[in-house]
Amino acid sequence: MTAVRVWTGREASALRAALRLSIRDFAELLGVGVRTVTKWQARGEDVCLRPTMQALLDTALTRSGDEVRARFELILGAEHDPASSTDHSPALAVPPSLLADQWDHRKADALAEFLTDERELTPGTALTLSQEWRVVDPPQLVETRAGRRIGTRLAEVVVERTDALRRMDDFLGGGDMHDLVRRELRVTLAMVRGASYTEKTGRLLLGAVGELCQLAGWVASDAGLYDLAARYYLGGVSAAHAADDKPLAANLLSSLAYQVANVGDRPDAVLLACTAYHGAEKTATPTARALLLERLAWANARFGDTQATIRTLAQVDETFADSQPDNDPVWVYWLNQDEIDVMAGRCLTELKQPKKAIALLDQAVRRYDDSHAREKALYLSWLAEAHADNGNAEEAAATALRALHLSASTTSARSTDRIKVVRRALQSYRGNSAVDEFEDQAAAVLDLSDRGSGLGS
């Protein structure tokens, strides 16, 4: 069991964070004054507590549950982990730790360097950072270097430009969008690093960085750049935490969970998606919570947990029914009932319940026009897969052919990968004229860049 040899302000503050108590509530638990706890937090290791107080803290820790003690160890370990330092050691490739009392130019520098670092991420980085985010209070923002003074309006312009890029992604693939978003992110990071600003303006800017990181991660993932996408998502969590925006941090983390569910360790995807949802459950709007629940449902479906998936999809419907769009963050504008039906249909396709999936997907996909080529290609691919699983060979082939033609007009690795999945699903129907026509066209489009994959005829 966890034991503390000597309690200083650092260990006491870590226990408060692990218990998820405010300074006032922690002081009340221990029977001390608020000013005493504040002094511990401010002085850290410089203050060694009196023996009577050591005993009180020993008792509080002993009576804590396993989850609290695990968080306590995590917080203390991260504080001593060189990977969490702001010294920017060249041997490390992890996002800035959230365990800091303030956000200043050193933290901004660390974030910028992390987002441009090309080395592999440390194993477990996402899970560690997600736990930090859940238990650590947002830092105080201080003015950065004595550079150009940035006002609120300039920060608002950055937010508006981010929203414009996000809406462009509705019509363009990740291959087309990535350079645009990456350039915008670098310019914004340079502004955050080199300027001075008030706390209000700083939080606006860091929120914009977090939103740009989410968009950058999304388009990088769509382009098949999965390691880079993970880096964007994790860096964005640090920025969103500094901006004190829990829903945005949850959106970033659940976006990473979505990617991990598709191309990584599925149990980790479930854990990340669950952490994201519960971390913003009390602060996110109903629409944002529905989005977080959708990604949790998808992670559960990919993991093969039918009961958890169906239960979570029901929560999505219940939560979305309470939506009030006027209160929603701008990054959730696209979530509507059609999108919810599509996700439910996708989950049911993963769970091999094709009849239910077809009923949901067919109606929803009909309401998308071809200008949303990537999304429609993706959604048609799941409809085609559901038809194939249900034994509807000709309907599956016709739907897959429509998806193929739309996919060919985008620069989306995701849609290309989905066409390959459908090709595999249709292999057992070879000899059917509609299936053979799809296979011939798919081979012409895909095989030039995918020879040797074993998917062709």
Stockholm file with secondary structure:
# STOCKHOLM 1.0

chainA/1-457         MTAVRVWTGREASALRAALRLSIRDFAELLGVGVRTVTKWQARGEDVCLRPTMQALLDTALTRSGDEVRARFELILGAEHDPASSTDHSPALAVPPSLLADQWDHRKADALAEFLTDERELTPGTALTLSQEWRVVDPPQLVETRAGRRIGTRLAEVVVERTDALRRMDDFLGGGDMHDLVRRELRVTLAMVRGASYTEKTGRLLLGAVGELCQLAGWVASDAGLYDLAARYYLGGVSAAHAADDKPLAANLLSSLAYQVANVGDRPDAVLLACTAYHGAEKTATPTARALLLERLAWANARFGDTQATIRTLAQVDETFADSQPDNDPVWVYWLNQDEIDVMAGRCLTELKQPKKAIALLDQAVRRYDDSHAREKALYLSWLAEAHADNGNAEEAAATALRALHLSASTTSARSTDRIKVVRRALQSYRGNSAVDEFEDQAAAVLDLSDRGSGLGS
#=GR chainA/1-457 SS CCCCSSCBHHHHHHHHHHHTCCHHHHHHHHTCCHHHHHHHHHHGGGCBCCHHHHHHHHHHHHTSCHHHHHHHHHHHHHHHCGGGCSSCCTTCCCCCCSCCSEECHHHHHHHHHHHHCCSCCCTTHHHHHHHHHHHSCCCEECCCSSSCBCCHHHHHHHHHHHHHHHHHTTTSCHHHHHHHHHHHHHHHHHHHHHCBCCHHHHHHHHHHHHHHHHHHHHHHHHTTCHHHHHHHHHHHHHHHHHTTCHHHHHHHHHHHHHHHHHHSCHHHHHHHHHHHHHHHTTTSCHHHHHHHHHHHHHHHHHHTCHHHHHHHHHHHHHHHTTCCGGGSCGGGTTCCHHHHHHHHHHHHHHTTCHHHHHHHHHHHHHTCCTTSHHHHHHHHHHHHHHHHHTTCHHHHHHHHHHHHHHHTTSCCHHHHHHHHHHHHHHGGGTTSHHHHHHHHHHHHHHGGGSTTSSCCC
#=GC SS_cons         CCCCSSCBHHHHHHHHHHHTCCHHHHHHHHTCCHHHHHHHHHHGGGCBCCHHHHHHHHHHHHTSCHHHHHHHHHHHHHHHCGGGCSSCCTTCCCCCCSCCSEECHHHHHHHHHHHHCCSCCCTTHHHHHHHHHHHSCCCEECCCSSSCBCCHHHHHHHHHHHHHHHHHTTTSCHHHHHHHHHHHHHHHHHHHHHCBCCHHHHHHHHHHHHHHHHHHHHHHHHTTCHHHHHHHHHHHHHHHHHTTCHHHHHHHHHHHHHHHHHHSCHHHHHHHHHHHHHHHTTTSCHHHHHHHHHHHHHHHHHHTCHHHHHHHHHHHHHHHTTCCGGGSCGGGTTCCHHHHHHHHHHHHHHTTCHHHHHHHHHHHHHTCCTTSHHHHHHHHHHHHHHHHHTTCHHHHHHHHHHHHHHHTTSCCHHHHHHHHHHHHHHGGGTTSHHHHHHHHHHHHHHGGGSTTSSCCC
//
